[in-house]
């Protein structure tokens, strides 16, 4: 956060500008027209072309100078060589920086999809002409209610604008979700729930920018809920979102990564304890991560999304966010029902009639193909999920299946459910609930066909692509016990029960971040003591 605040202060976008608008009402009075990102648009390509939106990338050398000085001052960096004094008032030397200082660039957002549906081409002055009625308008504007062909064209255009100011019409048959969404120009709603997520936001935003599905077809909605006291997830999210929509976020991250590199991975606000586990991870996996977030990126990496909405609402979740807290079996039922409430709330508030697909994504995914939306979409299932694994320290065999909530139902599990109370929730992957189900995660073959599909009954929530029509039909993430399940697993069962197709890709893998459990931390501490003892000896 510290580095980001400094960059924002130089750019004048943290405190001095108004926040990004999140609803159409922000534009009702026309005061939003001077903002950097103004989705004021027309329905036709001609209208869109007349209103090309230029976004000026304003990260200057001055910003880099401030970040450079901040990095050196805060971390005591010596970038001039092993015998050089610490930088203090020295001239800014570009030769010491390994990243390219960007120049001013202009990005024209001419895609029609930035300007359709709820972002209508409405001029209040035109709409006001009709305040005294249509007849008064015709006489006052044209002197007669018998119009020439040219006047008729203008009248029909202005009348359509009047209707658009108060009437929206949609044919939901146009938004059923197509397997070739890019060609069909399907709009996708990306939904991300966040809680105490400040530290993983840079990772999450890098993955969002890396999505290759056309950004002008993506609306993003975040839900920040039940954060701990002193957490800054909401503030950081707003700051990053503004940089993203300004087209400058990758440059901010480049400077932050530069600081991380020069501090040996400690970065801003990190300590050696935070990064100690990295020395025990597979070198191949670490190299894979480093490669994933280095340029060159895809052509539209910096392209703003169609819109970003940020919601904040608490649901009474008090269970800790530590790995051991979240995964304790005794809290799973309560925790998942509250998560179901949060997911349903976000869906209800963010889903628009023109959305064809909904992509749910957790923030703490470490490795993921940028084409994930297209890849899942191409299977043309109503609900589709990938496999999810996580890396482990080498002394724990380097990797393991992570998301065990994607599974095929078993007779043993059905029999188990008959022995439980109506409100009991079966928690997959725990010895207390022997279901003997086939888990998507355990079917992974590193060399398997990534396009192979397995029909599922339950799904995990790390990465879910679903057709928007199923939510409109009543499928939800049960915040109650549904067939002895809750949240995403119950979502899969409910969708299946309503006749929708639910599937997963056993050989298409996303990697979740590694969060050391209490036992893992104890083992790392033992190894550190052994290492120190050997060094002393």
N, C-alpha and C positions, 0 to 999 in steps of 0.2 A: 504493500500500500504506500509506503513512504516514497518510493521511486515514482510510482504512478502519480501521486499527488504533485510531485515536483514537475513532472512532464505536463500535467494538466495546467499547472499554474502558469507555465511559460506559454502554453498554447491558448490560455484564456478560456478554457472550456469547462473548468471544474466548478467555479463559483459564479463567474461573471455572466454566464449564459443561462437561458431558461432550459429546463430539462426537456428531453425529447417528448413530443406529444405521444400519447398512447391511445387516444380515442378520437373519433371524428369531431366530437364536440369542441376539441381544442382549436378547431379551425372555423367554427361557426361564425365568429365575429370578424374573421379576416385578419386577425392580428398575428396569426402564425406565419404569414407570408415571408417575414424577414428571417425566419429560422433557417439553419443550414440544411435541414432535411425536411422538405415540404412536399408531402404526397398530395398535391392539389392537381387534379388530373382530369383527363377526358376519357370517354369510352372508346374513341376511335384512335387509330394509329395517327391520323392527321392531328387530332387534338393533342395526343401525347408528344408528337414531334414539335408542336408549337411551344410546348412547355418543357423542353429539355432541362433537366436539373443538373447544374454543375456543382460538384463538390470539390472544393479546393483543399488539397492535402497541405496542411500548414505546419508540419513538424519541421522546424528550421534547425540550422546549425546551432542556434542559441539554445535550443532544447537539449541537443546533444552535449553542449558545453556544460549546462547545468547538471545533467545526469552524470556526466563524466566526473565533474567536481564532487558531486554528491557521493558517487561510488568511491572515489579516492579518499574523501574526507571521512566518510562513515566507516569504511573498512580498513583504512590505513594502507591502501594499495600503493604499491610501488611499480608503476608501469614503465619506468624509464630505464630499467636494467637492474641487476642485483645490487649494484653499488651506487645507484642514483638516489638522491634524497627524495622524500615524499613530495608529491606535487603540492605546492603552496604558492599560488599566484603565478605559476608558470604559464606561458602562452599555450593555447589549445593546439595540440599537435595531432592532426588527423592520421599521421603515420602510426600512432600508437593504438588506433582503433581498428579492429579486424572486421567491422561491418561497414557497409557502404552508407554514407550519409545521403539521404534522399533529397532530390530537388523538388521544386514545386511541380505538381502534376494536376491535371484536370480530368475528372471522370464524369462522363455524360451518362446519366441514367435515362436512356431513351426507351427502355423496354416498356411495352404497353401495360404489362402486369403490375408495374409500380403504381399505376394510375386507374385501376378499374374497381368495380364493385363499391365498397364503402368509401373509397377515396374519389368522390365524384367531382366533376368540373362544374362547380356552383359559384356563380358571381352574385353576391347579395344585392348589388345594384340592379341587376337584371330581374331578380326575383321580386324586388320591391315594386317594380313597374306594374305588377298584377294586384297590388294591394286594394285597388278600387274596383277590381273585377275585370273580366276579360273584355267586355264591351268598352269600358272606359279606356283600357289599354289600347285597343285597336284604334279608337277615335283619336286618342292623344298622341299615339305614335305614328299612325299612318293617315289620319284624317278620314278614314272610311273603314267599313268592315268588309269591303270588297278589295282584295289585295292583288297586286301584280305577282307574277311567278317569283320574282326576286324577293319581294317582301314576304311572300308565303314561306319561302325557305327560311328566312330569318325568324319569322314568327314561330314556325314549328321547332326550330332550334331552341329558341328561348322558352317556349312552352315545355319542351322536354326537360330543360334545366329546372323549371318550376316544379315539375312532377318529381324529378330526382331529389329535390330538396326535402320531400316528405314521403315519398313512396319508393320502396325497394322491391323488386320482383326477381324471383329466382325459380328456375325449373330444376328441381333436385335430381332429375334424371340426367342432368349434365354433370353431376358431381358424384358419380357412383364409384369412381376410382378405376383407373385404367392401368394395365400392366406396363404400358409404355407411357408413363406419366409425363416425361419430358416432351415427347412429341405431341401428346394430348393437351399439354399445358395445364396439368393438374396442380392445384394449389395444395401445399402441404403445411400443416400446423405442427410445429415442433414444440413439445411441452417438456419442461425441465423443472422438477421439484428440487428445492435447495434448502438445506438446513446446516448451519455452521459450516458453510462451504467456502469461506473466504480463501483458504489456501489452495483449493483446487480450481478456482475460477480461471486462472490463466490457461491451465490445461484444457478446461472445458471450452473456452473461447477459441483456442487453437483448433480444436476438433470441429467446432461449428464453422469456422472460416474454411476449413479443409473440405467441407461438404461440397461435392461436385454437382449435386442437384441444383438447377438454376436458382440463384439466390433471390431473384425477383419473384419467384414462385413460393417462397418460404416466409411464413409468418412465425415468429418465435414468441413464446409466452413463458415467463418464469414465475414460479411461486416460491417466495421466501417465507418460511414458517418456523415457529418455535425455536428460534436461535437462542443461544446462551447469552447471558449478560456479558457485555463487552465485545461480542462478536460484531464484525463489520461487513458481513456478507452483503447486506442491502446497499450500503454506500459503495462498496467496491463494484457490485453488479451494475449500478447506475453509471459509474465512471467508465467502466469497461464498455458498456453498451453504447455510450455516447461516442467513444473513440471508434467502436466498430462501425457505427452508422456514418461516421465522418470519413471512413476509409483509412484511418491512421493507426488502428490498433496493432497491426503487425509491426509497425515501426516502434511502438512503445515496447512491445514484447522483445524486439531485437535488442533494445537497450537493456532491458531487464535480464535477458539471457547473457548479454555481455558481462553484466555485473556478476551473475552466477558463475560464469566461466572464470572470471578473474579472482573469485573468492573460493574457488575449489568446490563449487556447488552449494555454498551456504546461502548465497543470495540475500534478499532483503527479509529480515525478520527470522531467518532460519538459524538453528544452532547445530553444533556437531551431533548432538543427540538426535536431532530430526533426520539426519542423513547417515547416521552410523550404519544402518542396515544395508546401505547400498554396497558396502565393501564385501558383503556376503552374497550378493546377487550374481547371477550368471553374467559374465562379461559380454556374452553374445546378446543377451537380452538388453543390457544397458546400451550396447552399440546400436541395437535396433531402435531403441527409443530416441537416441541422439540423432539418428538418421531421419526418423519420421518427422522431426520438427525443424529440419534444416531446409533452406531453399535449394533448388527452385520449387515453388509451389504451383498449383494449377492457376490458369489464367485469371479466374475470377475470385481468387483467394481473398482479396481486399474488398470485394464488391459488397455493398450493404444489402441487408435483407429487406424484404418488402415492408416489414414492420417489426417492432419489438414492443412487447407489453411486459411490465413488471408488476406483479401483485404481491402484497404482503398480507398474510392472515395466519393467525395461530389457531391450532386445533387441540391444544392441551397435551402435546407430546412431551413427556418429561424423561423418557428413557434416554440415557447417554448416547453420544455418537461414537464412542470408542468401539473398536472391533468386538471386544468381549461383551460389552454392554448390549450392542445391537443384536448379537447372535446368540445370546443366552436363551435357552428353550422356554423358560418360564415366562418371558415377556413377549414371545412371538405373536400370540393371539391378539393381545391388546395393541401392540405396536402396528401390526398389519391392518387392523381395523381402522386405526387412526390414519394410516397412510392411504387407505382406501377412501376415506372422507376427503383427504387433501387432493387426491387425484380426481375424484368426481367434481370437486369444487372448481378446480382449474379447468377441467374439460367444459363444464357448464358455462364458465365465464369467458373462455377464449375461443371456443368453436364457433365458426361463422358458417352461414349457409353455403358459401362457395368453396369451403375446404373439402377436398376429395379424400385426403389421407391425413392421419394423425400419427406422428412419430414421437413416442415417449423415449426419453434418453436420460440416464443417470449422469451426473456431473463427473463422477470419479472413474471414468473409463480412460485407460492409459494408451491403448493402441486400438485403432479402428480404421478400416478402409474408408477413404473419403467418399467412395461410391456406395456406402452402405444403404442409403435410401433407395437408389435405383436397383441395387442387388436384391433387396428384400421385396421391392415392388414387382420385380420381373416375374416372381413366382405366382402372382395373381391370386394369392390367398387373402381371405378376409383379415386374418391375423397371422403375422409371421415374425419369428424371433431368430437371432443367430445363437451360436454356442458362446458361452462366456467362461473363460478360464482366468486364473490369476498367477502371476509369477511368485516364486518362493525363494528363500535363500538356498544356496547350493546344498547346504547340509540337510535340507528338507526335500531334496529331490527336484528342486528348481521350478516346479510348476504343479498345479492341481486344478481339477474342475472347481469352478466357483459357484455358478448359479445352478442349484439343484431344483429350482422351482419349475423348470420346463420338463415335463414328463408325459409318459403314456400310462393311462390308468391300468391298475392291476386288480385281479380278483381279491388278492390278499388285502389291499387297501379298502376295497368295498366292504369286505367282511369286517375289517377293523372299524369302519365307520358305524356299523350296526351296534357296536359295543360302547359307543361314546354317547355322551349327552348331546342334545340338539345344538347347544351353543359351543361345544368343544371344537377347536380348530386343529386339524392335522397339520403338523409342521414337518415338511419334507427334509430329509437328511439328518434326522436325529434318531438316536437309538430308542427313544421313548415311543416312536411311531414307526414300527417296522412295516413298511408298505410294499417293499419288494417291487417297486415300479421300475420301468425302463427310463433312465434319465438321459436326456439329450446330451448332457455334458460328458457322460462316460462313453458315448459312441464315437467320440472324435478320433479321427485318423489324420495325422499331420499331412499325409499325402493323399487324403481322400478327395472326392469330387465336391467342391464347395457348392455346387448347384443341387446336390442330392437333398431331397425333402423328406421329412418324417412327419406324419400326422400326429398331433399332440392333443392332450386334454388340458393340462395345466401349463402356464407360461410364467417365466420370470420377468421382472420389471426393468432390468438393466437397459434393454433396447427392444422396443416393441413397435412394429409398424402395423397399423390397422386402418382399414377403410373407414372413413368418417361415417358412412351410412350405418354402421353397426351401433354407434353411439346414439344416432338419431332414432334407431329402432328400440333403444332401451337397454342395451348392454352397458354394464357399468363395472366398476371395481367395488365389489360388495364390502361395505363397511359394517357388515353383519355376517353371521355365519351362514354360508350358502353351501349346502351339501358338505358340511364340516370343513369348509375352507373359507379363506378371506382374501381380499385384495387381488393381486395379479393371478394367483392360482385359481381363485373363484371366478375371475374375469374370463379365463380360458374355458372353464367348465360351463359358465353361463352362455358364452358365445357358441360353444359347441351344442349346447342344449337348444339354442334358438336356431340351429340349422346352419351356422356359419362354419367355414373351413378354418381350422387352426393348425399351423405347421411350424416346424423349426428346421434349421440347417445344421446338421451335426458336424460338418467339416468346415464351416465358415465361422471363424473364431474372432471374438473381441477379447481384449485383455483388460481386466479390472486392475486398478492399482493395488499394490501390496500394502496392507495395513498390518503391522506386526501385532499378534495377539499377546496377551500377558505371558503366556508360556514361551512364545518366540523371543520376547524381550529378555526373559530370564536366561534362555539358552545363549543369546547373543552376549549377555553380560558375562556368563561363564566363559565363553570363548575369548572375550576381551581380557579377562583376568588371566586366563591361561597364556595368552599371547604376551602379556606384560611380564608374567612370571618367567617365560622362556627367554624374553629379552634380557631380563635381569641376570638370569643364570648364564 
